[in-house]
Structures are given as C-alpha cells and as structure tokens.
Amino acid sequence: MTNLTSAAANGYPIDVADYNSDGCSDLLTGFSLTISACNGSPATTTTLAKTAVMGIDWNGDKLRDIVVINGSTLGIYESTGTGISPTLIATTIPYSAATATLSSQMQRVTASML
C-alpha cells in the first residue's frame, strides 16, 4: 500500500499527465510540476506552494487539476489549459495520512478499470 504523503514528501513522481494541453506528458511531484519539453519548447518547472497528493479533473472540464494538502483539508489548483492557476481553491474535504492512503488505493482501482 502506497502512502501518498510519503511519496509527495520525498519528491517522488505522483502523477504523469498532460497539464497544459500540448499533448505531451508532464510530471507532478509533491513539490513541483514540470511541463515537458514539447514541440520545441523548453521544459519548465513550477514550484508548488503546497504539497501535491494527486492530479485529477476536479471540475469536469477535461483538464488535469492538482489536489494539495491545505492544512487539515485538501485544496485544488485548477488547470488553465496552458498551466496551473496560482489561486488555491479551499475545500472542506478533510485530509489525513489515512486519506492519502485511501486516495492511492482509489487511483489504482480507477487505473485498472481503464
């Protein structure tokens, strides 16, 4: 069983997905988002203000958003289609290490269904 808090805190990759709609895979770690070099553009890395725990489409717009630890709750940085908004959206979803472990299990189940 993977604990996403540990993975994020150690800087391990926690998501590989297209975060800027260029058709190329980008890399999310606990502390940063690296937009891959694609179509002749250089790779860029953005440091996150909060620790990421996963990437999902939070608002149903078919763009990958970043779920982060926001104290005792989870927060969201939404995708703009060309990158990630710097504005944190606070949620009331409680966060704990148990939440992170459950999230990891849910991601594996979802991936196995695809």
N, CA, C and O of each residue as an XYZ file, in Angstrom:
456
protein
N       0.841     -1.158      0.000
C       0.000      0.000      0.000
C       0.900      1.240      0.000
O       1.810      1.347      0.823
N       0.651      2.161     -0.908
C       1.445      3.379     -1.023
C       0.816      4.492     -0.208
O      -0.389      4.726     -0.295
N       1.620      5.175      0.575
C       1.149      6.346      1.291
C       1.580      7.555      0.489
O       2.776      7.827      0.379
N       0.632      8.285     -0.073
C       0.961      9.414     -0.939
C       1.655     10.539     -0.195
O       2.408     11.305     -0.795
N       1.412     10.649      1.106
C       2.101     11.682      1.868
C       3.594     11.430      1.837
O       4.375     12.360      1.638
N       4.003     10.184      2.031
C       5.427      9.839      1.989
C       5.995     10.070      0.604
O       7.084     10.629      0.471
N       5.288      9.655     -0.422
C       5.762      9.835     -1.792
C       5.916     11.312     -2.109
O       6.920     11.725     -2.690
N       4.938     12.099     -1.735
C       4.984     13.531     -2.015
C       6.117     14.201     -1.246
O       6.842     15.029     -1.798
N       6.268     13.848      0.015
C       7.294     14.470      0.846
C       8.693     14.143      0.369
O       9.618     14.928      0.577
N       8.861     12.991     -0.269
C      10.179     12.599     -0.769
C      10.426     13.069     -2.193
O      11.486     12.793     -2.755
N       9.476     13.769     -2.785
C       9.656     14.313     -4.126
C       9.498     13.299     -5.237
O       9.870     13.574     -6.377
N       8.949     12.123     -4.929
C       8.733     11.112     -5.955
C       7.605     11.549     -6.884
O       6.710     12.286     -6.470
N       7.644     11.101     -8.130
C       6.537     11.414     -9.039
C       5.233     10.840     -8.486
O       5.186      9.692     -8.042
N       4.184     11.645     -8.520
C       2.886     11.143     -8.081
C       1.852     11.181     -9.199
O       0.758     10.635     -9.054
N       2.197     11.830    -10.325
C       1.276     11.839    -11.461
C       2.033     12.218    -12.724
O       2.888     13.103    -12.713
N       1.707     11.540    -13.800
C       2.222     11.878    -15.128
C       1.002     12.068    -16.011
O       0.245     11.127    -16.250
N       0.813     13.291    -16.494
C      -0.365     13.610    -17.294
C      -0.089     14.897    -18.067
O       0.923     15.562    -17.842
N      -0.982     15.236    -18.963
C      -0.849     16.467    -19.755
C      -1.519     17.607    -19.001
O      -2.745     17.721    -19.005
N      -0.720     18.452    -18.356
C      -1.242     19.554    -17.551
C      -1.413     20.856    -18.328
O      -2.012     21.799    -17.812
N      -0.905     20.930    -19.549
C      -1.017     22.193    -20.296
C      -1.588     22.012    -21.700
O      -1.423     22.886    -22.552
N      -2.246     20.905    -21.945
C      -2.985     20.653    -23.188
C      -2.136     20.710    -24.451
O      -2.617     21.119    -25.508
N      -0.846     20.292    -24.342
C       0.003     20.274    -25.531
C       0.185     18.867    -26.099
O       0.912     18.673    -27.073
N      -0.485     17.882    -25.479
C      -0.400     16.511    -25.956
C       0.798     15.751    -25.441
O       1.001     14.599    -25.826
N       1.604     16.360    -24.576
C       2.794     15.703    -24.024
C       2.612     15.465    -22.531
O       1.875     16.188    -21.861
N       3.293     14.442    -22.018
C       3.201     14.097    -20.599
C       4.058     15.020    -19.745
O       5.224     15.263    -20.056
N       3.473     15.531    -18.670
C       4.149     16.383    -17.714
C       4.265     15.618    -16.396
O       3.579     14.614    -16.204
N       5.119     16.078    -15.490
C       5.430     15.338    -14.274
C       5.076     16.148    -13.032
O       5.571     17.257    -12.836
N       4.207     15.573    -12.196
C       3.843     16.177    -10.921
C       4.545     15.428     -9.806
O       4.430     14.206     -9.707
N       5.278     16.157     -8.958
C       5.851     15.579     -7.739
C       5.179     16.285     -6.569
O       4.301     17.125     -6.766
N       5.580     15.952     -5.380
C       4.973     16.573     -4.207
C       5.146     18.064     -4.144
O       4.303     18.767     -3.587
N       6.242     18.566     -4.713
C       6.559     19.976     -4.560
C       6.608     20.765     -5.861
O       6.769     21.985     -5.832
N       6.469     20.085     -7.020
C       6.610     20.818     -8.280
C       5.839     20.164     -9.413
O       5.457     18.995     -9.349
N       5.623     20.964    -10.458
C       5.039     20.494    -11.707
C       6.022     20.844    -12.808
O       6.345     22.014    -13.015
N       6.499     19.824    -13.516
C       7.405     20.047    -14.637
C       6.628     19.857    -15.930
O       6.120     18.773    -16.217
N       6.547     20.935    -16.704
C       5.915     20.884    -18.019
C       6.999     20.441    -18.989
O       8.034     21.093    -19.118
N       6.755     19.333    -19.666
C       7.783     18.728    -20.512
C       8.144     19.586    -21.714
O       7.363     20.413    -22.184
N       9.361     19.354    -22.191
C       9.786     19.979    -23.442
C       8.978     19.311    -24.548
O       9.024     18.090    -24.701
N       8.259     20.083    -25.295
C       7.367     19.519    -26.302
C       7.237     20.514    -27.443
O       7.158     21.722    -27.221
N       7.217     20.010    -28.640
C       7.049     20.873    -29.808
C       8.100     21.981    -29.862
O       7.813     23.095    -30.301
N       9.319     21.670    -29.415
C      10.401     22.647    -29.470
C      10.471     23.593    -28.294
O      11.390     24.409    -28.218
N       9.524     23.509    -27.371
C       9.544     24.375    -26.192
C      10.446     23.774    -25.125
O      10.505     22.552    -24.995
N      11.155     24.604    -24.354
C      11.971     24.066    -23.268
C      11.095     23.608    -22.102
O       9.996     24.126    -21.904
N      11.580     22.645    -21.343
C      10.865     22.200    -20.145
C      10.895     23.315    -19.108
O      11.877     24.050    -18.996
N       9.805     23.429    -18.353
C       9.745     24.416    -17.274
C       9.242     23.730    -16.009
O       8.404     22.830    -16.072
N       9.754     24.156    -14.872
C       9.325     23.597    -13.595
C       8.771     24.706    -12.730
O       9.397     25.752    -12.559
N       7.576     24.466    -12.180
C       6.929     25.403    -11.270
C       6.914     24.772     -9.882
O       6.455     23.643     -9.710
N       7.415     25.503     -8.902
C       7.362     25.032     -7.516
C       5.977     25.310     -6.962
O       5.444     26.409     -7.113
N       5.401     24.305     -6.320
C       4.066     24.447     -5.744
C       4.157     25.014     -4.330
O       5.086     24.686     -3.592
N       3.215     25.851     -3.950
C       3.188     26.435     -2.616
C       2.715     25.440     -1.564
O       2.986     25.614     -0.376
N       2.019     24.412     -1.990
C       1.502     23.367     -1.094
C       1.948     22.012     -1.625
O       2.315     21.901     -2.794
N       1.921     20.984     -0.788
C       2.334     19.643     -1.177
C       1.215     18.950     -1.954
O       0.095     18.816     -1.461
N       1.530     18.515     -3.166
C       0.549     17.817     -4.009
C       0.379     16.380     -3.550
O       1.331     15.746     -3.095
N      -0.848     15.869     -3.671
C      -1.104     14.469     -3.363
C      -1.633     13.694     -4.568
O      -1.546     12.467     -4.599
N      -2.182     14.399     -5.560
C      -2.652     13.718     -6.769
C      -3.078     14.724     -7.820
O      -3.276     15.904     -7.531
N      -3.214     14.242     -9.032
C      -3.765     15.032    -10.116
C      -5.077     14.410    -10.554
O      -5.147     13.199    -10.764
N      -6.111     15.212    -10.695
C      -7.435     14.747    -11.136
C      -8.111     15.869    -11.917
O      -7.653     17.011    -11.896
N      -9.192     15.541    -12.600
C     -10.039     16.568    -13.202
C     -11.087     16.931    -12.154
O     -12.138     16.294    -12.076
N     -10.805     17.941    -11.357
C     -11.642     18.331    -10.224
C     -12.990     18.891    -10.657
O     -14.009     18.589    -10.036
N     -13.013     19.693    -11.702
C     -14.229     20.432    -12.048
C     -14.917     19.963    -13.331
O     -15.840     20.623    -13.809
N     -14.485     18.840    -13.892
C     -15.165     18.271    -15.048
C     -14.908     18.975    -16.369
O     -15.672     18.799    -17.317
N     -13.830     19.782    -16.452
C     -13.547     20.496    -17.693
C     -12.570     19.752    -18.611
O     -12.110     20.296    -19.615
N     -12.260     18.498    -18.250
C     -11.353     17.631    -19.009
C      -9.896     18.108    -18.948
O      -9.080     17.718    -19.783
N      -9.571     18.949    -17.959
C      -8.205     19.399    -17.732
C      -7.737     18.860    -16.382
O      -8.529     18.745    -15.447
N      -6.455     18.534    -16.286
C      -5.883     17.939    -15.073
C      -5.584     19.019    -14.032
O      -4.796     19.932    -14.280
N      -6.221     18.904    -12.869
C      -6.022     19.823    -11.759
C      -5.148     19.145    -10.701
O      -4.957     17.930    -10.743
N      -4.616     19.921     -9.754
C      -3.729     19.373     -8.736
C      -4.397     19.464     -7.370
O      -4.827     20.538     -6.948
N      -4.479     18.309     -6.674
C      -5.006     18.250     -5.312
C      -3.816     18.381     -4.367
O      -2.821     17.670     -4.509
N      -3.923     19.300     -3.395
C      -2.822     19.569     -2.469
C      -3.293     19.494     -1.021
O      -4.485     19.581     -0.726
N      -2.319     19.330     -0.128
C      -2.597     19.375      1.305
C      -2.710     20.844      1.696
O      -1.809     21.643      1.441
N      -3.829     21.180      2.318
C      -4.081     22.556      2.743
C      -4.409     22.533      4.236
O      -5.552     22.770      4.630
N      -3.411     22.250      5.056
C      -3.641     22.087      6.492
C      -4.358     20.783      6.761
O      -3.863     19.714      6.404
N      -5.522     20.861      7.389
C      -6.278     19.652      7.708
C      -7.326     19.327      6.646
O      -8.162     18.444      6.840
N      -7.276     20.049      5.516
C      -8.192     19.783      4.397
C      -7.386     19.686      3.102
O      -6.177     19.919      3.090
N      -8.067     19.342      2.024
C      -7.451     19.323      0.709
C      -7.797     20.605     -0.031
O      -8.866     21.178      0.177
N      -6.907     21.046     -0.881
C      -7.144     22.208     -1.726
C      -6.904     21.833     -3.176
O      -6.380     20.757     -3.465
N      -7.282     22.711     -4.084
C      -7.179     22.439     -5.517
C      -6.517     23.608     -6.225
O      -6.876     24.765     -6.006
N      -5.542     23.292     -7.080
C      -5.042     24.253     -8.060
C      -5.612     23.802     -9.398
O      -5.280     22.718     -9.877
N      -6.467     24.620    -10.006
C      -7.109     24.241    -11.265
C      -6.202     24.507    -12.452
O      -5.397     25.438    -12.458
N      -6.362     23.652    -13.461
C      -5.648     23.836    -14.714
C      -6.293     24.981    -15.492
O      -7.513     25.145    -15.491
N      -5.452     25.761    -16.151
C      -5.955     26.840    -17.002
C      -6.002     26.403    -18.465
O      -6.508     27.136    -19.316
N      -5.478     25.218    -18.761
C      -5.374     24.748    -20.138
C      -3.992     24.991    -20.711
O      -3.579     24.324    -21.660
N      -3.279     25.946    -20.136
C      -1.894     26.201    -20.551
C      -0.943     26.059    -19.370
O       0.266     26.230    -19.524
N      -1.470     25.752    -18.215
C      -0.689     25.589    -16.993
C      -1.635     25.492    -15.812
O      -2.799     25.122    -15.966
N      -1.131     25.825    -14.632
C      -1.926     25.719    -13.412
C      -2.145     27.111    -12.819
O      -1.218     27.918    -12.749
N      -3.374     27.381    -12.396
C      -3.698     28.654    -11.753
C      -2.965     28.751    -10.417
O      -2.874     27.760     -9.693
N      -2.441     29.929    -10.081
C      -1.781     30.093     -8.781
C      -2.764     30.248     -7.622
O      -2.352     30.276     -6.462
N      -4.055     30.349     -7.925
C      -5.071     30.548     -6.893
C      -5.501     29.211     -6.308
O      -5.972     28.331     -7.030
N      -5.338     29.064     -5.003
C      -5.752     27.849     -4.313
C      -7.241     27.888     -4.040
O      -7.755     28.874     -3.512
N      -7.936     26.818     -4.399
C      -9.350     26.676     -4.074
C      -9.427     25.806     -2.825
O      -9.059     24.631     -2.854
N      -9.902     26.381     -1.744
C     -10.039     25.635     -0.496
C     -11.260     24.725     -0.586
O     -12.270     25.082     -1.194
N     -11.156     23.557      0.020
C     -12.300     22.648      0.117
C     -12.533     22.343      1.596
O     -11.732     22.722      2.451
N     -13.612     21.670      1.881
C     -13.876     21.208      3.242
C     -13.576     19.720      3.365
O     -13.916     19.096      4.371
N     -12.944     19.153      2.347
C     -12.608     17.728      2.370
C     -11.482     17.522      3.374
O     -10.393     18.069      3.197
N     -11.725     16.741      4.429
C     -10.693     16.552      5.444
C      -9.488     15.808      4.887
O      -9.620     14.954      4.010
N      -8.308     16.144      5.410
C      -7.080     15.478      4.998
C      -6.392     14.873      6.208
O      -6.310     15.488      7.272
N      -5.896     13.647      6.022
C      -5.031     12.985      6.992
C      -4.204     11.973      6.219
O      -4.454     11.748      5.035
N      -3.235     11.365      6.860
C      -2.428     10.335      6.193
C      -3.318      9.198      5.713
O      -3.045      8.604      4.670
N      -4.371      8.885      6.451
C      -5.305      7.834      6.038
C      -6.014      8.221      4.749
O      -6.261      7.366      3.898
N      -6.346      9.504      4.594
C      -6.970      9.988      3.365
C      -6.042      9.755      2.186
O      -6.484      9.316      1.124
N      -4.752     10.046      2.364
C      -3.781      9.879      1.288
C      -3.652      8.424      0.885
O      -3.569      8.117     -0.304
N      -3.636      7.514      1.864
C      -3.535      6.087      1.561
C      -4.765      5.624      0.796
O      -4.640      4.871     -0.170
N      -5.947      6.058      1.208
C      -7.180      5.713      0.516
C      -7.164      6.251     -0.902
O      -7.588      5.562     -1.830
N      -6.681      7.474     -1.083
C      -6.609      8.071     -2.414
C      -5.731      7.241     -3.329
O      -6.056      7.050     -4.501
N      -4.617      6.746     -2.802
C      -3.720      5.911     -3.585
C      -4.423      4.640     -4.035
O      -4.288      4.226     -5.187
N      -5.170      4.020     -3.131
C      -5.907      2.808     -3.475
C      -6.968      3.097     -4.531
O      -7.158      2.298     -5.448
N      -7.664      4.234     -4.413
C      -8.691      4.601     -5.379
C      -8.081      4.842     -6.752
O      -8.681      4.462     -7.758
N      -6.898      5.466     -6.825
C      -6.255      5.697     -8.106
C      -5.888      4.377     -8.777
O      -6.046      4.241     -9.991
N      -5.395      3.392     -8.001
C      -5.047      2.095     -8.581
C      -6.273      1.389     -9.121
O      -6.226      0.802    -10.201
N      -7.388      1.440     -8.372
C      -8.620      0.803     -8.828
C      -9.125      1.470    -10.084
O      -9.517      0.794    -11.036
N      -9.119      2.804    -10.098
C      -9.567      3.542    -11.289
C      -8.701      3.226    -12.497
O      -9.217      3.007    -13.593
N      -7.389      3.202    -12.305
C      -6.473      2.907    -13.417
C      -6.692      1.496    -13.948
O      -6.581      1.267    -15.152
N      -7.000      0.555    -13.073
C      -7.198     -0.823    -13.531
C      -8.506     -0.960    -14.306
O      -8.672     -1.914    -15.067
N      -9.434     -0.024    -14.125
C     -10.702     -0.072    -14.843
C     -10.607      0.519    -16.231
O     -11.489      0.286    -17.057
N      -9.551      1.285    -16.515
C      -9.419      1.940    -17.813
C      -8.933      0.996    -18.874
O      -8.769      1.394    -20.028
